[in-house]
């Protein structure tokens, strides 16, 4: 199991509104982590359903580190299949915004 966190003391903040890039940077790290695992024949999945306070306490994570995702890693079973929900998609009208102001 790997845990990806970001450090609020050093993560980049956007000057316009102070948005912290830590969540996005962690997502990038997690994606590459999963791709690297797959490259060597390991399986993984993104787990975000966890109690961050319990994780912080169990592993002694400092206050300025934010736990983002857990990644269990191992050899997939021969009959392993993705969840049926993996291929469910929303209609494009529900996920894409078209700017009609500049017509």
CNS distance restraints for C-alpha pairs under 8 A (distance, minus, plus):
assign (resid   1 and name CA) (resid  70 and name CA) 6.68 0.50 0.50
assign (resid   1 and name CA) (resid  71 and name CA) 5.37 0.50 0.50
assign (resid   1 and name CA) (resid  72 and name CA) 4.18 0.50 0.50
assign (resid   1 and name CA) (resid  73 and name CA) 5.83 0.50 0.50
assign (resid   2 and name CA) (resid  70 and name CA) 5.70 0.50 0.50
assign (resid   2 and name CA) (resid  71 and name CA) 4.97 0.50 0.50
assign (resid   2 and name CA) (resid  72 and name CA) 6.35 0.50 0.50
assign (resid   2 and name CA) (resid  73 and name CA) 7.59 0.50 0.50
assign (resid   3 and name CA) (resid  67 and name CA) 7.08 0.50 0.50
assign (resid   3 and name CA) (resid  68 and name CA) 7.52 0.50 0.50
assign (resid   3 and name CA) (resid  69 and name CA) 5.88 0.50 0.50
assign (resid   3 and name CA) (resid  70 and name CA) 4.54 0.50 0.50
assign (resid   3 and name CA) (resid  71 and name CA) 6.25 0.50 0.50
assign (resid   4 and name CA) (resid  26 and name CA) 6.48 0.50 0.50
assign (resid   4 and name CA) (resid  29 and name CA) 7.74 0.50 0.50
assign (resid   4 and name CA) (resid  30 and name CA) 7.00 0.50 0.50
assign (resid   4 and name CA) (resid  67 and name CA) 6.16 0.50 0.50
assign (resid   4 and name CA) (resid  68 and name CA) 5.75 0.50 0.50
assign (resid   4 and name CA) (resid  69 and name CA) 5.48 0.50 0.50
assign (resid   4 and name CA) (resid  70 and name CA) 6.46 0.50 0.50
assign (resid   5 and name CA) (resid  26 and name CA) 6.70 0.50 0.50
assign (resid   5 and name CA) (resid  65 and name CA) 6.02 0.50 0.50
assign (resid   5 and name CA) (resid  66 and name CA) 5.11 0.50 0.50
assign (resid   5 and name CA) (resid  67 and name CA) 4.26 0.50 0.50
assign (resid   5 and name CA) (resid  68 and name CA) 5.31 0.50 0.50
assign (resid   5 and name CA) (resid  69 and name CA) 7.30 0.50 0.50
assign (resid   6 and name CA) (resid  11 and name CA) 7.05 0.50 0.50
assign (resid   6 and name CA) (resid  22 and name CA) 5.50 0.50 0.50
assign (resid   6 and name CA) (resid  23 and name CA) 7.37 0.50 0.50
assign (resid   6 and name CA) (resid  26 and name CA) 6.57 0.50 0.50
assign (resid   6 and name CA) (resid  65 and name CA) 5.33 0.50 0.50
assign (resid   6 and name CA) (resid  66 and name CA) 5.28 0.50 0.50
assign (resid   6 and name CA) (resid  67 and name CA) 6.83 0.50 0.50
assign (resid   6 and name CA) (resid  68 and name CA) 7.49 0.50 0.50
assign (resid   7 and name CA) (resid  11 and name CA) 5.88 0.50 0.50
assign (resid   7 and name CA) (resid  22 and name CA) 7.29 0.50 0.50
assign (resid   7 and name CA) (resid  64 and name CA) 5.54 0.50 0.50
assign (resid   7 and name CA) (resid  65 and name CA) 4.36 0.50 0.50
assign (resid   7 and name CA) (resid  66 and name CA) 6.42 0.50 0.50
assign (resid   8 and name CA) (resid  20 and name CA) 7.72 0.50 0.50
assign (resid   8 and name CA) (resid  22 and name CA) 7.13 0.50 0.50
assign (resid   8 and name CA) (resid  64 and name CA) 5.29 0.50 0.50
assign (resid   8 and name CA) (resid  65 and name CA) 6.17 0.50 0.50
assign (resid   8 and name CA) (resid  66 and name CA) 7.28 0.50 0.50
assign (resid   9 and name CA) (resid  64 and name CA) 6.21 0.50 0.50
assign (resid  11 and name CA) (resid  20 and name CA) 6.63 0.50 0.50
assign (resid  11 and name CA) (resid  21 and name CA) 6.34 0.50 0.50
assign (resid  11 and name CA) (resid  22 and name CA) 5.58 0.50 0.50
assign (resid  12 and name CA) (resid  20 and name CA) 6.01 0.50 0.50
assign (resid  12 and name CA) (resid  21 and name CA) 5.57 0.50 0.50
assign (resid  12 and name CA) (resid  22 and name CA) 7.13 0.50 0.50
assign (resid  13 and name CA) (resid  18 and name CA) 5.10 0.50 0.50
assign (resid  13 and name CA) (resid  19 and name CA) 5.34 0.50 0.50
assign (resid  13 and name CA) (resid  20 and name CA) 4.52 0.50 0.50
assign (resid  13 and name CA) (resid  21 and name CA) 6.10 0.50 0.50
assign (resid  14 and name CA) (resid  18 and name CA) 4.84 0.50 0.50
assign (resid  14 and name CA) (resid  19 and name CA) 5.20 0.50 0.50
assign (resid  14 and name CA) (resid  20 and name CA) 6.63 0.50 0.50
assign (resid  14 and name CA) (resid  21 and name CA) 7.63 0.50 0.50
assign (resid  15 and name CA) (resid  19 and name CA) 7.85 0.50 0.50
assign (resid  21 and name CA) (resid  25 and name CA) 5.96 0.50 0.50
assign (resid  22 and name CA) (resid  26 and name CA) 5.91 0.50 0.50
assign (resid  23 and name CA) (resid  27 and name CA) 6.25 0.50 0.50
assign (resid  23 and name CA) (resid  68 and name CA) 6.98 0.50 0.50
assign (resid  24 and name CA) (resid  28 and name CA) 6.36 0.50 0.50
assign (resid  25 and name CA) (resid  29 and name CA) 6.27 0.50 0.50
assign (resid  26 and name CA) (resid  30 and name CA) 6.04 0.50 0.50
assign (resid  26 and name CA) (resid  68 and name CA) 6.89 0.50 0.50
assign (resid  27 and name CA) (resid  31 and name CA) 6.11 0.50 0.50
assign (resid  28 and name CA) (resid  32 and name CA) 6.32 0.50 0.50
assign (resid  29 and name CA) (resid  33 and name CA) 5.98 0.50 0.50
assign (resid  30 and name CA) (resid  34 and name CA) 6.21 0.50 0.50
assign (resid  30 and name CA) (resid  46 and name CA) 7.68 0.50 0.50
assign (resid  30 and name CA) (resid  69 and name CA) 7.73 0.50 0.50
assign (resid  30 and name CA) (resid  71 and name CA) 7.93 0.50 0.50
assign (resid  31 and name CA) (resid  35 and name CA) 6.29 0.50 0.50
assign (resid  32 and name CA) (resid  36 and name CA) 6.00 0.50 0.50
assign (resid  33 and name CA) (resid  37 and name CA) 6.20 0.50 0.50
assign (resid  34 and name CA) (resid  38 and name CA) 6.19 0.50 0.50
assign (resid  34 and name CA) (resid  43 and name CA) 7.54 0.50 0.50
assign (resid  34 and name CA) (resid  44 and name CA) 6.04 0.50 0.50
assign (resid  34 and name CA) (resid  45 and name CA) 7.32 0.50 0.50
assign (resid  35 and name CA) (resid  39 and name CA) 6.16 0.50 0.50
assign (resid  36 and name CA) (resid  40 and name CA) 6.76 0.50 0.50
assign (resid  37 and name CA) (resid  41 and name CA) 6.51 0.50 0.50
assign (resid  37 and name CA) (resid  42 and name CA) 4.96 0.50 0.50
assign (resid  37 and name CA) (resid  43 and name CA) 6.40 0.50 0.50
assign (resid  37 and name CA) (resid  44 and name CA) 7.19 0.50 0.50
assign (resid  37 and name CA) (resid  73 and name CA) 7.52 0.50 0.50
assign (resid  38 and name CA) (resid  42 and name CA) 4.93 0.50 0.50
assign (resid  38 and name CA) (resid  43 and name CA) 5.77 0.50 0.50
assign (resid  38 and name CA) (resid  44 and name CA) 7.71 0.50 0.50
assign (resid  41 and name CA) (resid  75 and name CA) 6.99 0.50 0.50
assign (resid  42 and name CA) (resid  73 and name CA) 6.48 0.50 0.50
assign (resid  42 and name CA) (resid  74 and name CA) 5.30 0.50 0.50
assign (resid  42 and name CA) (resid  75 and name CA) 4.92 0.50 0.50
assign (resid  42 and name CA) (resid  76 and name CA) 6.73 0.50 0.50
assign (resid  43 and name CA) (resid  73 and name CA) 5.67 0.50 0.50
assign (resid  43 and name CA) (resid  74 and name CA) 5.44 0.50 0.50
assign (resid  43 and name CA) (resid  75 and name CA) 5.69 0.50 0.50
assign (resid  43 and name CA) (resid  76 and name CA) 5.49 0.50 0.50
assign (resid  44 and name CA) (resid  71 and name CA) 6.10 0.50 0.50
assign (resid  44 and name CA) (resid  72 and name CA) 5.57 0.50 0.50
assign (resid  44 and name CA) (resid  73 and name CA) 4.65 0.50 0.50
assign (resid  44 and name CA) (resid  74 and name CA) 6.69 0.50 0.50
assign (resid  45 and name CA) (resid  71 and name CA) 5.76 0.50 0.50
assign (resid  45 and name CA) (resid  72 and name CA) 6.42 0.50 0.50
assign (resid  45 and name CA) (resid  73 and name CA) 7.53 0.50 0.50
assign (resid  46 and name CA) (resid  69 and name CA) 6.52 0.50 0.50
assign (resid  46 and name CA) (resid  70 and name CA) 6.30 0.50 0.50
assign (resid  46 and name CA) (resid  71 and name CA) 5.48 0.50 0.50
assign (resid  46 and name CA) (resid  72 and name CA) 7.86 0.50 0.50
assign (resid  47 and name CA) (resid  69 and name CA) 5.55 0.50 0.50
assign (resid  47 and name CA) (resid  70 and name CA) 4.98 0.50 0.50
assign (resid  47 and name CA) (resid  71 and name CA) 6.13 0.50 0.50
assign (resid  47 and name CA) (resid  72 and name CA) 7.95 0.50 0.50
assign (resid  48 and name CA) (resid  68 and name CA) 6.82 0.50 0.50
assign (resid  48 and name CA) (resid  69 and name CA) 4.91 0.50 0.50
assign (resid  48 and name CA) (resid  70 and name CA) 6.45 0.50 0.50
assign (resid  50 and name CA) (resid  55 and name CA) 7.68 0.50 0.50
assign (resid  51 and name CA) (resid  55 and name CA) 6.28 0.50 0.50
assign (resid  52 and name CA) (resid  56 and name CA) 5.92 0.50 0.50
assign (resid  52 and name CA) (resid  67 and name CA) 6.21 0.50 0.50
assign (resid  53 and name CA) (resid  57 and name CA) 6.17 0.50 0.50
assign (resid  54 and name CA) (resid  58 and name CA) 5.96 0.50 0.50
assign (resid  55 and name CA) (resid  59 and name CA) 6.11 0.50 0.50
assign (resid  55 and name CA) (resid  61 and name CA) 7.80 0.50 0.50
assign (resid  55 and name CA) (resid  67 and name CA) 7.66 0.50 0.50
assign (resid  56 and name CA) (resid  60 and name CA) 5.64 0.50 0.50
assign (resid  56 and name CA) (resid  61 and name CA) 4.73 0.50 0.50
assign (resid  56 and name CA) (resid  62 and name CA) 7.38 0.50 0.50
assign (resid  56 and name CA) (resid  67 and name CA) 7.41 0.50 0.50
assign (resid  57 and name CA) (resid  61 and name CA) 6.70 0.50 0.50
assign (resid  61 and name CA) (resid  65 and name CA) 6.50 0.50 0.50
assign (resid  76 and name CA) (resid  80 and name CA) 6.22 0.50 0.50
assign (resid  82 and name CA) (resid  86 and name CA) 6.35 0.50 0.50
assign (resid  84 and name CA) (resid  88 and name CA) 7.43 0.50 0.50
assign (resid  90 and name CA) (resid  94 and name CA) 6.27 0.50 0.50
assign (resid  90 and name CA) (resid  95 and name CA) 7.01 0.50 0.50
assign (resid  91 and name CA) (resid  95 and name CA) 6.98 0.50 0.50
assign (resid  92 and name CA) (resid  96 and name CA) 5.85 0.50 0.50
assign (resid  93 and name CA) (resid  97 and name CA) 7.56 0.50 0.50
